[in-house]
């Protein structure tokens, strides 16, 4: 069979390579050039891989409980708010009627509806019952309170509440179910498509708290370094690059910051600053809960991490 190769070819004394361009390589190729392990980027990748592996190993005992922990931290600010309204009922009425010019009956109904909605909806989120409706109820409380108390146009309040909304959206995307009901002639979006868009919105909104941290307070060397590292981690969360690693870093950073900066328990109960510190403390816990859910369920389809799996 091999003799057929030379039929009709003139003999030649000079050497002729059958593969002058070297395409017939007997060694299999992976299609990628071997990376230089001493290159700075390769070292960074190796370190990040080690960190991700360590997080995966040490988080295993907590992993089954992360959804419950995340949900509880997200809604704990609503429990605290409901309890504060009930224990300061007369003060709340006085503020709404004096400064916000609510009529007496309207102010009572406003506070009562807020308390009932927060208690019922928060409990539903914890018990995983009617979660979609519970999240919508809590979202409405965030918006209504912003307008009712006249804080909607306060920049710090606005940024913090955007992050709280991001945490609620993370709950919504985690519990999303595929609706069987559809309408003829109207294109329906699959559960996977809805989930990835909600996860993107949740990721982006969660990081707004950090912008509020950057623009308020006095600057120092430590604050500059924390802001730079935090801003880098927030960007990674928003685009979904090493999202679990960066979200874990933000959980640790915000938890430490929350304990030292919003230590309301160290302030005298009669001091007016105590309520503000307590409010900021529990709102930060809510955002930490949203980041914990992100660590648990991942960044979703619209992320750099997911695209890397595809390509």
N, C-alpha and C positions, 0 to 999 in steps of 0.2 A: 504493500500500500504506500509506503514512503517513497518508492521510486517514481511515482507519478509527479512528484514535486519538481523534478529536474527535466521533464520532457519538454523539448522545444526551446530550452535555454542554452545559449552559447557558453562554452567553457571560458573562464576568465582566470588569469593568474593573480590578479589583484584581489585583495580582501573586500568583500561587499557585505555590509551589515543589513540583515533583513529588517531591522527596526532602528533606523538611524536616529529617530527622535526619542527612543527609550520608552515607548508606550507599553511595550510588552514586559512589564516588571513582574518578576516571579514572586516578589514579596507583596503580600496583601497590604493595602493602604487604608487607613482609617479616614482619610480625607482631611485630617488636621495635622498641622505641624506641631511637633512636640514642644510643650511650653518650657520656658527656662524657669526652673524653680527659684532661682535667685532674683528674678525680676520683682520689683516692688509690688506690682499688681497681683502677681501670683502669691506673694507672701500674704497680702491682705486677704485674698480669697481663701488661703489655707487657714488663716486665723479665724475668719468669719465662719468657715465650715466647722472648725473646732468648737466655736461658740454655739453654733446651731445644734451640733451634736450634744453638747453639754446641756443646753436648755431642754432638748428632747428627752435626755436621760433623766435629769433631775425633776422634770415636770410630770413624769409618768404617774407617780402616786397621786398627784393632784388632778390629772387630766380628766378623770370621770366626773370630778366635782366642779370643774371650771365653768360650765354653763350656769349652774346654780349660783356659784359665787358671783359671776358676772352679772346675772340678772338681779341678784339681791343688792349689789353695790349700785346698780343703775337706778333702782327705784327707792333706795334708802333716803335720798334727798326729798322725795315726795312724802314719805312717812314722817320725816322730821318737820317738813313744812306744815303738814296737817296737824301734827301735835302742837307746833308753835302757835298756829291760829287758834286752836282750842284753848290753850293755856293763856293766851293773850287776847282773848276775844274782845274785851272792852277797848283795849289799846288799838286793835285792828279797826274796830268800828269808828273810833275817834279819828284815826288817820284818814280813812276813806271818806268820812262825812265832812271833816274839816279841810283837808288838803286836796282831796279829789272831788269834793262836792257831790258825793253820792247822797241820794235821798235815804232816809233811815230804813225803809223797807227794802230798798234795792241793795243796800250794803249788807243787810242780814242774808238775803238770798244769795248774793255774790259769794260771801264767805262760806255759807252752808253748802252750796253746790261744789265749790272748790274742795272742801274737806271730804265730802262724800265721794266725789270723783277720784281724788287721790288715793283714798283708802281702798275703795273697791277695785279700781284699775290696778293699783300696785299689788294687791293680793292676787288678782287674776294673773298678772305676769309671773309671780312667784310660783303659783300652782299650775302654770301653763294651760290655763283655761280661757278661751275666747281672747287669745293674746292680741290678735289684730285689732279688735275693738278696744281692748285695754290700752294699747299703744296710742291709738287715735285719741282716746279720752285724755291721756297724759299729755299728748302734744297740744291738745286744745287748752289744757290748764296752763302750759308754758306760755302760749300766745295770749290768752285772756288775762293772766296775771301781769304780763308785760304791759299791756294797755291799761289794765285796771289800776295798777300802782304807779303808772307813769314812768316806767323804767325802760320802755322799749327803745328809746333813743339814747340811752346811756350806753356808751361803747363797750365798757367792761361787762356790763350785764348782758348786752346783746351777744358778745363773743362767747361768753360762758354758756348762754342758753343755746347757741348754735351747737356747741359741743354736747350738751345734754340731749338735744334733738338727734345728734349723730349716734349717741348711745341707744336711744329708743329705736332708731332705724336699724341698728345692729340686732336688737331683739326681734324686730319685725322680720328681717331677712332670715334670721336663724329659724324662725317658726313658720316661715311661709309654706303654704300648701298649694297644690295645683287645683285650681277651681275647675270643677267639671262643667259648670254652666258656661255656655258660649252663645253668641248671637250670630245668626246667619248673615253672611256678607261682611262681617267685621273681623279683620285678622286678629287672632288672639296671640298673646305673648306667652311663651312657655314658662314654666316655673324657673328653669335654669336662667333664662334671659332676665326675668324679673329680679331674681336673686342677685345676679352679678351687678345690675344697675343700682339696686338698693345698697349692696355692699360698697360700691364705689362712693355713693353719696354719704354713707355712714363713715367711711374712712376719711373723706375730705372734711366733713363737719367736725369730727372728733378733735382735730388738731387746732381748732380755732381758740381753744382755751389757752394754748401756749402763746398765741399772739397777744392775748390779753395780759399774760404774765410779762411779756417783753415790754409792752408799752407803759406799764405801771410800775411804781416803785423807784427807788434810787439805784443808780448804777454803781457797780464795783467790779473789780477784776474777776472775782468768782462769778458774779452775775453774767458777765460777758461770756466766760467760758461755758457756763451752763446754758446760756441762750444759744450759743453757736452749736453745741452738741445737740441740744433739744431741737433746734430748727432743722438740723440735718436729719434727725430721726423722724421729725414730722413730715419732711419732704419724702422720705423713704416710705412712710406709712401711706401718704396720699397717692403716690404713684404705684404702690404695691411692690416695691423692691426690697427684698429681705424683710418683708412686712412683719413676720412673726418675731424676728430678732429685734427690729426697731420698736415694735409695740411693747415687747417685754422690757426694753430699756426705758421706754416712757412710763410704763407701770411703776418701775422701781424709782425713777426720777421724781414722778409726781407724788408717789407715796411718801418719800422722804421729805420733799418740799412741803407737802400738806401737813405733816406732823409738826414741823418746825415753824412754818409760816402762819398756819391757821390754828394754832393751839388755843382754842377758845376755852378749854378747861382751866387754863392758867389765869384767866381774867375773872375778876370779881363779878358775881351774878348781877350786881346793880349797874355795872359799867355798860354804857350803850354799845361799845365796840364788840361786846361778847356775841350779840346776835349776828352781827355782820361776819365775824370770824366763823361762827358756827354754820352760817349759810354757805360761805365759801368752802368750808371743810367738806360738807356733805355734797355739794355740787362737784367738787373735785373727785370725791369717791365715785360719783355717778359716772364721770368720764373714765376713771380707772376701770370701772366695770365694763364699759364699752370696749376698751382696749383689751381686756381679758377675753371678751367674746371674740375679738379679732384674732387673738392668739389661738383660740380654740378652733374656729371655723375657717381661718385663712382669709386671704384678701379677695378671693373671688376671681371670676374669669377676666374682668377688665383690670389686669395688673401685669406688671413686668414679670413677676414670679411665674404666673400662669403662662405667659407667652414663651418664657424660657423652656417650659416643659414641652411646648408644641414644636419649637424649633431646635 
